[in-house]
């Protein structure tokens, strides 16, 4: 069902405490008359969409108590009338944007985001936080894949060694003549030497 006529007349949108899953829809940025947006206390994931900066009339934004990750989009500093911001209790990382309305928000807006740094928090950002936090966000999955590949390689090596050892033991037990095994090994070595 489409609500095209409503997109220009909505002023308050409160979807708090609804157990919503998934990412915040970018289309919310098209509700230009929106003054209050509350998506708190859900299970929303992914980054905060920069399209929310298109909500030029927005005065209150509450995205607290979700599972949002990544950086706070610097574009949000362009919302001129933003008086209330609550991004607390998420998994946000990186420096807090500075300037305009963002300079008026207190620590309470960011509580529970251990990866955030910069004013108004007491945790200062070092150059590594600012320059590489995006790289780490992108490579977290790669690190997990590398660890999985490493463990898989060891498992394959151990499995092959076990199988080869069992075959050798079987040959020794069934033949009961280690000279026969010695001849087999010599032939294999001669075959490799000819190559």
Secondary structure, 3 states (H helix, E strand, C coil): CCCHHHHHCCCEEECCCCCCEEECCHHHHHCCCCCEEECCCCEEEECCCHHHHHCCCCCEEECCCCEEEECCCHHHHHCCCCCEEECCCCEEEEECCCCHHHHHCCHHHCCCCCEEECCCCCCCCCHHHHHHHHHHHHHHHHHHHHHHHHHHHHHHHHHHHHHHHHHHHHHHHHHCCHHHHHHHHHHHHHHHHHC
